[in-house]
Amino acid sequence: MLAEPTLLDTDTLSELSRGHPAVTVRARAYLAEFARFTISAVTVFEGLRGYRRAIRAGKRFERQLQAFEALVAQCIVLPFDQDAADVAATILAAVPRARRTHLGDILIGAMAIARQLPLATRNRRDFRALSDASGLPLRLVDWATVAKRVSR
């Protein structure tokens, strides 16, 4: 039983679409409790950008793009709003210049912090660095690691 809704990072959604066994188990448990995944508009952008870039480069990713769009249609998609923008600005001002290029992570992390949601990601190191630099609490969960939870 999960305690609360969780925001899924782009990498967790990708692992789910690839059929990662542990992520699939966690995803099924999550859906049994909450019925729909919660993702960010930034994750939608990152997914669409990736598939469309691959298709433009001549790769045959049309089916994957359609599957992604169908999955997104079943999700709760959180918009990037004023509260998230305020948190993102705080994070961006605090992180070293090299981290500022990770804008997607900053925006997704800001959305999780602003809404006080845990973030399901395998990218704990980068998100932890954002939280540490800004001093803002970001709770991280790795669905790829069965029953392991990292709190911040």
N, C-alpha and C positions, 0 to 999 in steps of 0.2 A: 504494500500500500504506500503510495506516494503522498507526501504531506501537502504539496502545493503545486500549482502550475509552474512549468519550467520553460524558459526561452531556449530554443534550439539554435545553436550556431550553425553556420553554413557547413562546416566540416562534419558535424554530427548528422545533418540531413544527407550529406553525400555518402557517409558510411552506411546509413540506412538504405539508401537507394542501391548500394552495392551489395546489400545483404549481409553485412557484418553480423556474425551470430550474436554477440553480446548486445550490440546496439539494437538488434531486432527483438531480443527478449525484453529489454528495457522499454522499447517503443510499444510493444504489445501491452505491457503492464500499464504504461502511461495512458494509452488509448482506452484501456478498460476502465480507467478511473476518470479521465477527462474528455474522452470522445474525439478530441481534435488536438493536433500539435499546435504549439504557439511558436511562430517564427517572426522575424522582423522584415520590414520592407527592404532593408539593406541585404538580407539573405536572398530575397527574391531577386534583387538587382544583381548580386554576385552570381547567382545560378544562371540567370538569363544571359548575362554578359559572357560567362564561360561557354555555354552551349552555342550561342550565336557566333562567338569568336571562332570556335572550333569548326562550325559549319561553314563560315566564311573562308576558313583556311582549307576547305575541301574535305574535311573529315565528315563521316556519316554519323551525325549525332541527332538527326531529326527525331528518331524514336525516343531518345533520352530526353530531348527538349520537351516533347509531348508528354512524357511521363512526369517530368518535373512540373510542367504547367498543371497537369491533373492533380498532382500532390498538393501544390500550392492552393488550388481551388478548394481543397478540403481542410486547409489550415486556418487558424486565426492569424492574420497578418497584422502585426502592430506597426503603426505609422511612426515615423521619426517626428516627434513633436517638440514643442517648446521646452518641456522639462528635460527631454533627452538632449536637446541642443545645449542647454545650460550645463549639464553634466559633461557632455563631450568637449565643450570649451574649457572646462576646468581640467579635464584629463589632458587635452592637447597642450594647454599652457604648462603643464607639469612634467610631461614626458620629454626625454632627450630628443634632439632633432632627428636622429636615426629612426626612432619609433613613430614619428609623425607620418611616415609614409604608409603606415598600417592603418589607414583611415577607416577601412571597413571594420576592423577590430575595435577601433575607438568608438565608432558609431554604435555597433552592436553592444559593446560593453556598457556604453552610456545608457542605452535603452534598458538593459537589464538592471542597472543601478537605479535609474529613475523610477522604474516600476517595482523595485525591490523583488525581482525575480531571480532565482538561481539561473545560471547559464550552463547548458550542457555543451561541452566542447572537449576536444582532445588537445586543444591548443592552450593548455593551462599556463605554460610558462609565459607566453606573450600577454595573456590576459592578466595574469598575476602581476606582471611588470607594470601594466597600466594602473592597476589598483594600488600597488605599492607607491608608485611615483605620485599619484594624485591624492593618496590617503583616503580614497573613497572605497567603501566596502563592496566587493563583488564576490558573490558566492558561486563557486564553480563545481560542476558535476561532470564526471567522465562516464558516459553511458557505455563506452567500449570496455571499461573495466567493471566486471560484474560486482555489484554491491559495494563499490568503493566510492566514497563521497569526500570531496575536498571542500572544506568550509573556509571562508575568509570573513 
